[in-house]
Structure formats: C-alpha cells, structure tokens
Amino acid sequence: QNDKVVKTISWNDQPVESVKSALKTKVENKRDVVIKSGVMVNIANTSVYLQTSKDSDLQNIIAVGSSGTALVATGANTALFFRDANNVTHSLTPTEAVTMALTAQAKISGVWSYSWGLKETVEAAVSIDDLRVIDVEAGWPNIIK
C-alpha cells in the first residue's frame, strides 16, 4: 500500500517576509530573462536585433559605443564593425555606434528600473493580501521591438 499524504502550503501559511523574498527573487529572474532576450535598435534606418544573452554580448555593445564616443570626440570618421544576433556584420559610423549603444543601454536601464519599482512595491506590502495582487510577470518593457 502506497498511501501518501500531500500537504499543500498556501501563501497564508507563510510569513510575509518569506513571501516577499520569494517574489523579489521572481522579479530578479524575470528581469534577467527580459534582458537576455535581446534588444532591438535602429541602425541606419534598419531594425537590428542585438544579442544580450551573455555578459560578453553586453561588453561588446559597450565597447563599440565607447569606441564610437572616442572617435566622435577626435573628429575621426573611422568605420566600426558590429555583428548582430543574426550574425550580420554592420559597418557603423562613430555616431551610429554611439546611438546603438545608448539605445540598448536605455532599453536595458528601463528593465532595471521596472524591476526596482516592483521590488519596492513588494517591500512596501504589509500583508499576504497585499502581496497577492502584485503581478511580477506583467508590464515589463518590451525591449525587442
């Protein structure tokens, strides 16, 4: 005979601080998924999908943008090359490189900002009922459009 008792634990059975911690972890996980999904930017009137799934992808975007900034500051118009998520290589003017990096940064910063707001909302909750109405899945900025 294999009778087992399964106990379901509801939010009501958990201390508020435990539920807050779990929700903040969900926010962080969702934030990371959104950021790692990639970023759409406009380069020379073309929508370009940038890969952001690894730290090295973000470092590359920053490096190209920084190089563009240095070239703009010196007045040089040397082409910079960037390969997008579809493995298409783009030749960028220094200004386009800066614009690409700043656009990606702004979109990713928007995701971070949204996550901070959600975490503040979670932290401000005083009851389980307050926490139940917080939807950590909805409302995230769409950075791939």
C-alpha positions as CSV (number, residue, x, y, z in Angstrom):
1,Q,0.0,0.0,0.0
2,N,1.4,3.3,-1.1
3,D,-0.8,5.9,0.6
4,K,0.9,9.3,0.8
5,V,-0.3,12.5,2.4
6,V,0.4,15.6,0.4
7,K,0.3,18.9,2.2
8,T,-0.3,22.0,0.1
9,I,1.2,25.1,1.6
10,S,-0.6,28.3,0.8
11,W,0.7,31.8,0.9
12,N,-1.4,32.2,4.0
13,D,0.8,29.6,5.8
14,Q,4.0,31.6,5.0
15,P,5.4,34.6,6.9
16,V,5.0,37.8,4.9
17,E,8.8,38.3,4.8
18,S,9.2,34.8,3.2
19,V,6.7,35.6,0.5
20,K,8.3,39.0,-0.1
21,S,11.7,37.3,-0.5
22,A,10.3,34.8,-3.0
23,L,8.5,37.5,-5.0
24,K,11.7,39.6,-5.2
25,T,13.6,36.6,-6.5
26,K,10.9,36.1,-9.1
27,V,11.3,39.8,-10.1
28,E,15.1,39.3,-10.5
29,N,14.6,36.2,-12.5
30,K,12.1,37.8,-14.8
31,R,14.4,40.9,-15.2
32,D,17.2,38.7,-16.3
33,V,15.1,36.8,-18.8
34,V,13.9,40.0,-20.3
35,I,17.4,41.5,-20.6
36,K,18.8,38.3,-22.0
37,S,16.1,38.1,-24.7
38,G,17.9,40.7,-26.7
39,V,17.5,44.3,-27.7
40,M,16.1,45.8,-30.9
41,V,17.8,49.0,-32.1
42,N,17.7,51.1,-35.2
43,I,20.9,51.4,-37.2
44,A,20.9,53.4,-40.5
45,N,17.1,53.1,-40.6
46,T,17.2,49.3,-40.2
47,S,15.9,47.4,-37.2
48,V,18.7,45.4,-35.8
49,Y,18.4,42.7,-33.1
50,L,21.3,42.7,-30.6
51,Q,22.1,39.6,-28.7
52,T,22.3,40.2,-24.9
53,S,22.2,36.7,-23.5
54,K,25.8,36.8,-22.1
55,D,27.9,39.4,-20.3
56,S,30.3,39.4,-23.2
57,D,27.4,40.5,-25.5
58,L,26.8,43.5,-23.3
59,Q,30.5,44.2,-23.1
60,N,30.8,44.2,-26.8
61,I,27.9,46.7,-27.2
62,I,29.6,48.9,-24.6
63,A,33.0,48.6,-26.3
64,V,31.6,49.6,-29.7
65,G,29.7,52.5,-28.2
66,S,32.8,53.7,-26.3
67,S,34.9,53.4,-29.4
68,G,32.3,55.5,-31.3
69,T,32.4,58.1,-28.5
70,A,36.2,58.4,-28.7
71,L,36.1,58.7,-32.5
72,V,33.4,61.3,-32.3
73,A,35.5,63.3,-29.8
74,T,38.5,63.3,-32.1
75,G,36.5,64.1,-35.2
76,A,37.5,60.8,-36.8
77,N,35.0,59.0,-39.1
78,T,36.6,55.6,-39.0
79,A,34.1,52.8,-39.5
80,L,33.3,50.4,-36.6
81,F,32.0,46.9,-37.2
82,F,29.4,45.2,-35.2
83,R,27.8,41.7,-35.7
84,D,24.1,41.4,-34.6
85,A,22.3,38.5,-33.2
86,N,21.6,37.1,-36.7
87,N,25.4,37.2,-37.5
88,V,25.0,40.1,-39.9
89,T,28.0,42.4,-39.8
90,H,27.2,46.1,-39.8
91,S,29.6,48.9,-40.7
92,L,28.8,51.8,-38.3
93,T,29.8,55.4,-38.3
94,P,31.1,56.5,-34.9
95,T,27.8,58.4,-34.3
96,E,25.8,55.2,-35.3
97,A,27.9,53.2,-32.8
98,V,27.2,55.6,-30.0
99,T,23.5,55.7,-30.8
100,M,23.3,51.9,-30.9
101,A,24.9,51.6,-27.5
102,L,22.9,54.3,-25.9
103,T,19.7,52.9,-27.3
104,A,20.5,49.5,-26.0
105,Q,21.5,50.9,-22.6
106,A,18.3,53.0,-22.3
107,K,16.1,50.0,-23.0
108,I,18.0,47.7,-20.6
109,S,18.0,50.5,-17.9
110,G,14.2,50.7,-18.4
111,V,14.0,47.0,-17.5
112,W,16.2,47.5,-14.4
113,S,14.1,50.5,-13.4
114,Y,10.9,48.5,-13.7
115,S,12.3,45.7,-11.6
116,W,13.3,48.2,-8.9
117,G,9.8,49.5,-8.8
118,L,8.3,46.1,-8.5
119,K,10.7,45.2,-5.7
120,E,9.8,48.4,-3.9
121,T,6.1,47.5,-4.2
122,V,6.8,44.1,-2.8
123,E,8.8,45.5,0.1
124,A,6.0,48.1,0.9
125,A,3.4,45.3,1.2
126,V,2.3,44.7,4.8
127,S,0.1,41.6,4.3
128,I,-0.2,38.5,2.3
129,D,-3.3,40.0,0.6
130,D,-1.2,43.0,-0.5
131,L,1.4,40.6,-2.0
132,R,-1.3,38.5,-3.8
133,V,-2.2,41.4,-6.1
134,I,1.4,42.1,-7.3
135,D,1.9,40.6,-10.7
136,V,5.6,40.1,-11.3
137,E,5.0,38.8,-14.8
138,A,3.1,41.7,-16.3
139,G,4.1,45.2,-17.5
140,W,7.7,44.6,-18.4
141,P,9.2,46.9,-21.1
142,N,9.4,45.2,-24.5
143,I,13.0,45.8,-25.5
144,I,12.8,43.7,-28.6
145,K,10.5,46.0,-30.5
